[in-house]
Amino acid sequence: MITAKYKQQKKDNVMYGYGGNYITHAPKGAEVLIKTTTDYPIEGFMAADYIEKYKDTIQAIDYKQGGYQMTLFANTMTNKAHQLDDYRYLSNAIYSKMLGSTFKNADIIKGVQKTKITAKSALAKTGIKVSWKKSGGYKVDYYEVFRSTKKSSGYGTKAYYKTKNGKTTSFYRH
């Protein structure tokens, strides 16, 4: 999400890099978001030998460790008003962290929505047994069973029965 706008606009690859800072090494598990190119800068106030070191360097990473989520930028994000792109990178980084699990778990949500459950019920001597089978794929933490109290009235929002784990695949009520 942080670099999405720039990936859409393939010609937008210019950044205002103040100070010539860069990240020398991304930690294991970090996602490199921005790197400089191997091209000579459009303009700059660096010595020629430093420019060679600056080419193809890491400018931003996204890193998760120990429950923390960090986006680190090597560039000075607030130098004058030149860095319109940088402001967008920074605001996108903040926004993506605020989305929480809604954004990060989008693939899981899609997978759960594709998961199918086939249920059946059978009349027993003193009640009814409901059993079900889940399609392969995503692990289930628990199941909730809903019931309708009137024909064609739909189901409520409160579960009639909730399993203690995802291994339970039936219940019996009398």
ZARO-660646 format. One line per 5 residues: their letters; for each residue x, y, z of N, C-alpha, C, CB. Coordinates in Angstrom, 3 decimals, m for minus. Glycine has a CB too. Layout:
<atoms>
a) X,Y,Z,X,Y,Z,X,Y,Z,X,Y,Z | ...
</atoms>
This chain:
<atoms>
mitak) 0.815,m1.186,0.000,0.000,0.000,0.000,0.868,1.262,0.000,m0.932,m0.009,1.199 | 1.993,1.204,0.675,2.829,2.395,0.830,3.315,2.899,m0.527,4.028,2.094,1.744 | 3.684,1.988,m1.415,4.210,2.398,m2.723,3.232,2.140,m3.857,5.504,1.677,m3.007 | 1.992,1.805,m3.559,1.013,1.435,m4.581,0.845,2.499,m5.657,m0.320,1.163,m3.936 | 0.712,3.741,m5.274,0.495,4.832,m6.229,1.654,4.927,m7.214,0.320,6.170,m5.490
ykqqk) 2.857,4.651,m6.756,4.031,4.779,m7.608,4.205,3.567,m8.503,5.273,4.981,m6.765 | 3.720,2.415,m8.075,3.774,1.230,m8.919,2.774,1.361,m10.059,3.494,m0.040,m8.096 | 1.662,2.077,m9.817,0.673,2.312,m10.862,1.229,3.263,m11.917,m0.624,2.879,m10.260 | 1.966,4.255,m11.482,2.507,5.265,m12.381,3.968,4.930,m12.665,2.367,6.696,m11.773 | 4.210,4.101,m13.654,5.545,3.567,m13.905,6.586,4.659,m14.193,5.492,2.602,m15.067
kdnvm) 6.159,5.807,m14.678,7.107,6.877,m14.989,7.451,7.724,m13.761,6.540,7.768,m16.085 | 6.757,7.529,m12.664,7.002,8.334,m11.462,8.052,7.631,m10.598,5.675,8.559,m10.653 | 9.319,7.885,m10.927,10.380,7.259,m10.165,11.399,8.279,m9.658,11.070,6.214,m11.010 | 10.996,9.526,m9.549,11.890,10.579,m9.101,11.567,10.936,m7.651,11.775,11.824,m10.015 | 12.601,10.967,m6.833,12.463,11.374,m5.434,13.444,12.488,m5.152,12.695,10.180,m4.470
ygygg) 13.077,13.333,m4.236,13.993,14.365,m3.772,14.744,13.763,m2.583,13.230,15.708,m3.378 | 15.993,13.434,m2.786,16.784,12.813,m1.725,17.698,13.818,m1.077,17.594,11.650,m2.267 | 17.353,14.254,0.099,18.157,15.255,0.809,19.149,14.556,1.735,17.248,16.226,1.618 | 20.392,14.906,1.623,21.400,14.419,2.559,22.157,13.194,2.115,20.769,14.132,3.836 | 21.652,12.472,1.125,22.372,11.301,0.636,22.391,10.125,1.595,23.760,11.680,0.321
nyith) 21.436,10.091,2.508,21.384,8.973,3.452,20.829,7.724,2.783,20.530,9.338,4.675 | 21.181,6.573,3.306,20.623,5.312,2.825,20.740,4.253,3.913,21.338,4.846,1.532 | 19.966,3.216,3.749,19.990,2.092,4.692,20.994,1.093,4.144,18.553,1.434,4.880 | 22.001,0.770,4.953,23.082,m0.089,4.464,22.683,m1.555,4.373,24.284,0.046,5.359 | 21.767,m1.989,5.227,21.383,m3.401,5.225,19.972,m3.521,5.794,22.395,m4.266,6.050
apkga) 19.105,m4.218,5.072,17.744,m4.453,5.562,17.755,m5.721,6.417,16.720,m4.582,4.372 | 17.128,m5.687,7.589,17.097,m6.887,8.428,16.347,m8.020,7.744,16.452,m6.576,9.777 | 16.649,m9.237,8.144,15.968,m10.412,7.599,14.471,m10.264,7.849,16.514,m11.733,8.238 | 13.673,m10.492,6.803,12.221,m10.382,6.917,11.678,m9.012,6.569,11.804,m10.732,8.293 | 12.556,m8.030,6.368,12.098,m6.684,6.004,11.742,m6.645,4.519,13.186,m5.620,6.331
evlik) 10.748,m5.849,4.187,10.380,m5.639,2.793,10.989,m4.320,2.337,8.826,m5.640,2.604 | 11.806,m4.379,1.302,12.400,m3.162,0.744,11.328,m2.467,m0.080,13.674,m3.480,m0.128 | 11.014,m1.231,0.279,9.962,m0.476,m0.402,10.516,0.429,m1.497,9.190,0.355,0.602 | 11.650,1.080,m1.225,12.202,2.049,m2.171,13.714,1.866,m2.249,11.843,3.507,m1.754 | 14.220,1.827,m3.484,15.666,1.809,m3.707,15.997,2.885,m4.725,16.156,0.402,m4.194
tttdy) 17.204,3.412,m4.641,17.658,4.322,m5.681,18.020,3.480,m6.905,18.880,5.189,m5.195 | 18.062,4.123,m8.053,18.436,3.408,m9.278,19.953,3.381,m9.395,17.797,4.074,m10.536 | 20.437,2.752,m10.439,21.878,2.754,m10.723,22.243,3.942,m11.612,22.304,1.427,m11.401 | 21.231,4.761,m11.946,21.467,5.947,m12.772,22.130,7.043,m11.945,20.144,6.460,m13.380 | 22.785,7.940,m12.660,23.369,9.114,m12.019,22.217,10.044,m11.620,24.400,9.843,m12.975
piegf) 22.224,10.638,m10.425,21.131,11.533,m10.009,20.916,12.675,m10.995,21.418,12.103,m8.625 | 19.679,13.145,m11.102,19.334,14.258,m11.979,20.111,15.501,m11.563,17.812,14.532,m11.948 | 20.166,15.720,m10.272,20.984,16.806,m9.728,21.414,16.397,m8.333,20.203,18.173,m9.706 | 22.400,17.050,m7.808,22.825,16.698,m6.464,24.062,17.446,m6.036,23.073,15.231,m6.371 | 24.294,17.401,m4.754,25.439,18.086,m4.168,26.274,17.074,m3.385,24.978,19.260,m3.250
maady) 26.613,15.987,m4.033,27.430,14.948,m3.421,28.709,14.803,m4.231,26.662,13.595,m3.341 | 29.745,14.370,m3.555,30.999,14.084,m4.251,30.770,12.883,m5.173,32.169,13.803,m3.231 | 31.490,12.820,m6.278,31.315,11.765,m7.278,31.502,10.374,m6.679,32.294,11.966,m8.427 | 32.497,10.210,m5.789,32.710,8.883,m5.199,31.548,8.507,m4.267,34.051,8.847,m4.424 | 30.917,9.495,m3.613,29.771,9.202,m2.741,28.537,8.845,m3.572,29.465,10.409,m1.824
iekyk) 28.392,9.510,m4.706,27.264,9.198,m5.587,27.329,7.733,m6.006,27.265,10.121,m6.835 | 28.518,7.228,m6.296,28.658,5.812,m6.679,28.197,4.898,m5.542,30.128,5.492,m7.056 | 28.488,5.267,m4.296,28.024,4.484,m3.138,26.514,4.603,m2.966,28.736,4.947,m1.852 | 25.969,5.769,m3.318,24.542,6.074,m3.136,23.655,5.347,m4.140,24.313,7.569,m3.251 | 24.176,5.058,m5.316,23.396,4.379,m6.355,22.976,2.994,m5.866,24.214,4.266,m7.673
dtiqa) 21.750,2.600,m6.230,21.212,1.268,m5.920,21.199,0.971,m4.410,22.032,0.201,m6.644 | 20.850,1.984,m3.626,20.788,1.790,m2.171,19.341,1.784,m1.687,21.585,2.893,m1.443 | 19.149,1.239,m0.515,17.822,1.133,0.079,17.441,2.477,0.702,17.780,m0.003,1.142 | 16.241,2.948,0.344,15.743,4.221,0.865,14.615,4.052,1.880,15.267,5.082,m0.273 | 13.894,2.926,1.800,12.792,2.691,2.751,12.527,1.201,2.875,11.500,3.431,2.304
idykq) 12.188,0.793,4.105,11.818,m0.606,4.358,10.579,m0.646,5.243,12.993,m1.388,5.025 | 9.886,m1.757,5.160,8.781,m2.053,6.066,9.221,m3.276,6.848,7.402,m2.296,5.294 | 9.099,m3.227,8.181,9.657,m4.284,9.026,8.724,m4.583,10.184,11.044,m3.887,9.553 | 8.526,m5.872,10.420,7.693,m6.322,11.534,8.536,m7.212,12.428,6.420,m7.078,11.031 | 8.552,m6.901,13.709,9.347,m7.688,14.658,8.769,m7.520,16.050,10.843,m7.262,14.631
ggyqm) 8.570,m8.599,16.760,8.154,m8.555,18.154,6.870,m7.779,18.400,9.235,m7.967,18.967 | 5.910,m7.875,17.489,4.647,m7.165,17.661,4.686,m5.717,17.186,4.251,m7.198,19.097 | 5.825,m5.247,16.727,5.942,m3.877,16.222,5.953,m3.888,14.704,7.218,m3.193,16.765 | 5.359,m2.857,14.118,5.373,m2.673,12.668,6.018,m1.328,12.398,3.923,m2.752,12.048 | 7.090,m1.347,11.635,7.829,m0.112,11.385,8.019,0.122,9.896,9.182,m0.149,12.084
tlfan) 7.955,1.356,9.497,8.369,1.758,8.163,9.495,2.753,8.380,7.170,2.378,7.312 | 10.668,2.430,7.861,11.852,3.264,8.070,12.263,3.902,6.752,13.020,2.432,8.661 | 12.512,5.199,6.792,12.951,5.951,5.627,14.355,6.484,5.892,11.965,7.111,5.301 | 15.240,6.387,4.913,16.582,6.936,5.043,16.582,8.434,4.745,17.553,6.206,4.106 | 15.637,8.873,3.945,15.573,10.253,3.496,15.022,11.153,4.602,14.709,10.365,2.233
tmtnk) 15.348,12.422,4.546,14.748,13.400,5.440,13.370,13.727,4.888,15.637,14.691,5.575 | 12.344,13.312,5.588,10.982,13.398,5.056,10.380,14.804,5.110,10.096,12.456,5.812 | 10.991,15.692,5.835,10.352,16.999,6.032,11.250,18.169,5.657,9.922,17.146,7.466 | 12.185,17.991,4.734,13.056,19.094,4.329,12.361,19.985,3.312,14.370,18.559,3.751 | 12.044,21.187,3.714,11.405,22.181,2.850,10.119,21.619,2.246,12.369,22.627,1.731
ahqld) 9.740,22.058,1.072,8.486,21.586,0.469,8.739,20.782,m0.795,7.572,22.766,0.152 | 9.956,20.324,m0.978,10.308,19.630,m2.217,9.730,18.213,m2.292,11.814,19.569,m2.355 | 9.495,17.603,m1.158,9.224,16.173,m1.152,7.744,15.811,m1.173,9.851,15.565,0.038 | 7.045,16.209,m2.195,5.631,15.850,m2.292,5.455,14.340,m2.327,5.001,16.481,m3.534 | 6.314,13.636,m3.072,6.239,12.181,m3.093,6.506,11.610,m1.705,7.236,11.605,m4.106
dyryl) 7.477,12.172,m1.036,7.831,11.658,0.295,6.689,11.843,1.290,9.090,12.356,0.817 | 5.983,12.938,1.189,4.832,13.142,2.081,3.788,12.048,1.831,4.205,14.559,1.865 | 3.603,11.713,0.558,2.647,10.660,0.230,3.125,9.306,0.755,2.426,10.592,m1.287 | 4.425,9.019,0.616,4.968,7.776,1.177,4.717,7.728,2.686,6.491,7.655,0.876 | 5.010,8.825,3.334,4.861,8.879,4.786,3.402,8.720,5.203,5.418,10.194,5.325
snaiy) 2.495,9.435,4.544,1.082,9.323,4.903,0.551,7.917,4.588,0.252,10.390,4.153 | 0.987,7.314,3.484,0.573,5.949,3.166,1.090,4.964,4.208,1.069,5.551,1.774 | 2.310,5.171,4.690,2.869,4.290,5.721,2.043,4.379,7.002,4.343,4.656,6.009 | 1.718,5.582,7.405,0.911,5.773,8.621,m0.466,5.160,8.427,0.784,7.280,8.976 | m1.089,5.445,7.299,m2.435,4.940,7.029,m2.462,3.411,6.998,m2.953,5.501,5.702
skmlg) m1.470,2.796,6.356,m1.461,1.329,6.267,m1.343,0.690,7.641,m0.313,0.854,5.378 | m0.651,1.344,8.561,m0.542,0.807,9.928,m1.858,0.975,10.683,0.602,1.508,10.698 | m2.605,2.009,10.363,m3.876,2.270,11.042,m4.977,1.316,10.569,m4.309,3.720,10.807 | m4.811,0.736,9.378,m5.816,m0.188,8.869,m5.884,m1.459,9.695,m5.528,m0.531,7.425 | m4.789,m1.796,10.342,m4.780,m2.984,11.192,m5.073,m4.240,10.405,m5.782,m2.839,12.309
stfkn) m5.768,m5.159,11.013,m5.998,m6.466,10.413,m6.913,m6.401,9.199,m6.581,m7.400,11.434 | m7.700,m5.356,9.062,m8.605,m5.253,7.921,m7.832,m5.338,6.610,m9.403,m3.943,7.983 | m6.732,m4.626,6.515,m5.955,m4.608,5.283,m5.000,m5.797,5.210,m5.176,m3.302,5.171 | m4.307,m6.074,6.295,m3.289,m7.112,6.295,m3.865,m8.502,6.090,m2.524,m7.071,7.578 | m5.084,m8.733,6.533,m5.671,m10.061,6.435,m6.613,m10.210,5.244,m6.408,m10.381,7.701
adiik) m6.461,m9.356,4.247,m7.364,m9.396,3.095,m7.342,m10.760,2.409,m6.989,m8.304,2.093 | m6.153,m11.369,2.260,m6.073,m12.692,1.626,m6.758,m13.752,2.477,m4.609,m13.084,1.383 | m6.604,m13.657,3.783,m7.261,m14.617,4.679,m8.772,m14.462,4.587,m6.787,m14.421,6.142 | m9.248,m13.233,4.565,m10.695,m12.988,4.462,m11.233,m13.590,3.170,m11.006,m11.466,4.519 | m10.523,m13.387,2.054,m10.952,m13.962,0.775,m10.986,m15.489,0.859,m10.011,m13.510,m0.368
gvqkt) m9.967,m16.081,1.485,m9.906,m17.531,1.617,m11.053,m18.080,2.446,m8.593,m17.942,2.232 | m11.364,m17.393,3.527,m12.474,m17.822,4.378,m13.786,m17.716,3.611,m12.534,m16.976,5.671 | m13.945,m16.650,2.832,m15.174,m16.492,2.053,m15.330,m17.586,1.004,m15.194,m15.130,1.381 | m14.209,m18.127,0.511,m14.270,m19.199,m0.479,m14.485,m20.569,0.166,m12.995,m19.214,m1.305 | m14.294,m20.674,1.463,m14.466,m21.945,2.165,m15.951,m22.302,2.206,m13.876,m21.870,3.604
kitak) m16.259,m23.529,1.843,m17.646,m23.994,1.809,m17.894,m24.988,2.939,m17.973,m24.640,0.442 | m19.067,m24.910,3.525,m19.482,m25.843,4.563,m20.782,m26.486,4.110,m19.649,m25.131,5.948 | m20.794,m27.820,4.147,m21.988,m28.572,3.797,m22.557,m29.151,5.092,m21.672,m29.705,2.744 | m23.796,m28.817,5.400,m24.421,m29.273,6.647,m25.590,m30.193,6.353,m24.890,m28.077,7.490 | m25.866,m31.054,7.317,m27.050,m31.915,7.220,m27.585,m32.136,8.627,m26.715,m33.287,6.519
salak) m28.840,m32.437,8.708,m29.455,m32.717,9.999,m30.193,m34.042,9.915,m30.417,m31.574,10.424 | m30.280,m34.694,11.063,m30.971,m35.985,11.114,m31.780,m36.051,12.400,m29.960,m37.176,11.030 | m32.961,m36.569,12.288,m33.829,m36.718,13.447,m33.371,m37.937,14.246,m35.324,m36.857,13.016 | m33.195,m37.733,15.535,m32.819,m38.823,16.433,m34.019,m39.150,17.310,m31.571,m38.446,17.303 | m33.904,m40.166,18.166,m35.032,m40.568,19.016,m35.518,m39.434,19.907,m34.639,m41.754,19.876
tgikv) m34.585,m38.671,20.470,m34.997,m37.617,21.414,m34.562,m36.222,20.987,m34.436,m37.910,22.782 | m34.222,m36.016,19.744,m33.798,m34.687,19.322,m33.325,m34.669,17.887,m32.705,m34.181,20.220 | m32.410,m33.790,17.638,m31.887,m33.629,16.285,m30.364,m33.542,16.344,m32.488,m32.366,15.602 | m29.707,m34.135,15.354,m28.255,m34.062,15.243,m27.925,m33.263,13.988,m27.606,m35.493,15.197 | m27.102,m32.244,14.152,m26.635,m31.443,13.022,m25.147,m31.737,12.859,m26.905,m29.895,13.243
swkks) m24.754,m32.064,11.642,m23.337,m32.316,11.365,m22.950,m31.562,10.099,m23.050,m33.850,11.212 | m21.669,m31.334,9.924,m21.203,m30.556,8.781,m19.808,m30.999,8.382,m21.216,m29.054,9.099 | m19.445,m30.607,7.159,m18.129,m30.897,6.611,m17.625,m29.625,5.933,m18.175,m32.110,5.605 | m16.375,m29.299,6.185,m15.756,m28.098,5.618,m14.899,m28.484,4.424,m14.905,m27.355,6.680 | m14.888,m27.618,3.390,m13.988,m27.836,2.255,m12.544,m27.650,2.731,m14.320,m26.856,1.070
ggykv) m11.595,m28.147,1.972,m10.183,m28.029,2.343,m9.715,m26.585,2.346,m9.322,m28.840,1.395 | m8.518,m26.378,2.840,m7.941,m25.030,2.820,m7.721,m24.463,4.199,m8.821,m24.103,2.045 | m8.459,m23.436,4.528,m8.214,m22.682,5.744,m8.636,m23.420,7.013,m8.927,m21.374,5.668 | m7.806,m23.299,8.029,m8.088,m23.879,9.344,m9.216,m23.084,10.001,m6.809,m23.881,10.248 | m10.056,m23.781,10.732,m11.184,m23.137,11.414,m10.920,m23.164,12.918,m12.543,m23.850,11.068
dyyev) m11.133,m22.042,13.577,m10.954,m21.964,15.034,m12.166,m22.515,15.769,m10.698,m20.516,15.467 | m13.345,m22.257,15.228,m14.591,m22.750,15.818,m15.708,m22.596,14.795,m14.937,m21.986,17.139 | m16.829,m23.225,15.080,m18.010,m23.110,14.229,m19.136,m22.485,15.047,m18.436,m24.503,13.658 | m20.022,m21.778,14.361,m21.238,m21.255,14.976,m22.429,m21.769,14.179,m21.225,m19.687,15.029 | m23.445,m22.223,14.899,m24.658,m22.717,14.272,m25.771,m21.724,14.579,m25.020,m24.158,14.774
frstk) m26.483,m21.322,13.551,m27.597,m20.396,13.697,m28.888,m21.144,13.368,m27.418,m19.141,12.775 | m29.980,m20.692,13.921,m31.251,m21.331,13.609,m32.316,m20.269,13.367,m31.682,m22.282,14.747 | m33.305,m20.678,12.638,m34.447,m19.824,12.387,m35.604,m20.357,13.219,m34.806,m19.773,10.863 | m36.343,m19.482,13.854,m37.453,m19.924,14.705,m38.775,m19.964,13.951,m37.583,m19.010,15.910 | m38.817,m19.332,12.777,m40.039,m19.327,11.974,m39.675,m19.631,10.531,m40.785,m17.963,12.083
kssgy) m40.550,m20.284,9.833,m40.332,m20.602,8.434,m40.143,m19.311,7.628,m41.511,m21.430,7.875 | m39.112,m19.263,6.854,m38.793,m18.120,5.977,m38.534,m16.822,6.734,m39.919,m17.900,5.000 | m38.143,m16.891,8.012,m37.879,m15.651,8.756,m36.402,m15.271,8.744,m38.355,m15.795,10.194 | m35.549,m16.149,8.260,m34.118,m15.864,8.251,m33.468,m16.246,9.579,m33.875,m14.385,7.954 | m32.216,m15.903,9.691,m31.444,m16.254,10.872,m31.096,m14.994,11.638,m30.170,m17.029,10.491
gtkay) m30.977,m15.108,12.939,m30.584,m13.972,13.759,m29.087,m13.764,13.711,m31.039,m14.166,15.195 | m28.597,m12.836,14.489,m27.168,m12.544,14.520,m26.470,m13.231,15.691,m26.945,m11.044,14.596 | m27.223,m13.808,16.592,m26.653,m14.507,17.733,m26.635,m16.013,17.449,m27.456,m14.196,19.027 | m25.472,m16.632,17.657,m25.342,m18.057,17.388,m26.168,m18.867,18.377,m23.875,m18.482,17.448 | m26.816,m19.896,17.870,m27.579,m20.822,18.703,m26.608,m21.772,19.415,m28.614,m21.622,17.845
yktkn) m25.530,m22.118,18.740,m24.532,m23.032,19.282,m23.159,m22.647,18.740,m24.874,m24.509,18.929 | m22.146,m22.700,19.584,m20.771,m22.404,19.176,m19.878,m23.538,19.669,m20.289,m21.015,19.739 | m19.074,m24.101,18.770,m18.169,m25.181,19.166,m16.994,m24.620,19.952,m17.667,m25.955,17.932 | m16.334,m25.486,20.695,m15.173,m25.055,21.486,m13.909,m24.996,20.633,m14.955,m26.002,22.673 | m13.918,m25.705,19.499,m12.750,m25.706,18.622,m13.177,m26.023,17.189,m11.696,m26.727,19.115
gktts) m12.224,m26.030,16.287,m12.520,m26.285,14.878,m12.571,m27.753,14.521,m11.508,m25.616,14.025 | m12.320,m28.626,15.494,m12.352,m30.072,15.221,m13.758,m30.646,15.379,m11.385,m30.808,16.155 | m14.585,m29.989,16.159,m15.955,m30.454,16.358,m16.746,m30.229,15.077,m16.627,m29.726,17.558 | m17.416,m31.280,14.587,m18.154,m31.160,13.324,m19.612,m31.598,13.460,m17.473,m31.987,12.243 | m20.120,m31.625,14.679,m21.537,m31.940,14.860,m21.984,m31.527,16.257,m21.800,m33.449,14.630
fyrh) m23.313,m31.449,16.438,m23.859,m31.257,17.771,m25.246,m31.890,17.823,m23.916,m29.745,18.142 | m25.661,m32.178,19.025,m26.934,m32.872,19.239,m27.769,m32.057,20.221,m26.706,m34.331,19.772 | m29.003,m31.806,19.898,m29.924,m31.083,20.789,m31.208,m31.888,20.926,m30.228,m29.645,20.248 | m31.692,m31.965,22.147,m32.996,m32.640,22.353,m33.991,m31.689,22.928,m32.859,m33.856,23.273
</atoms>
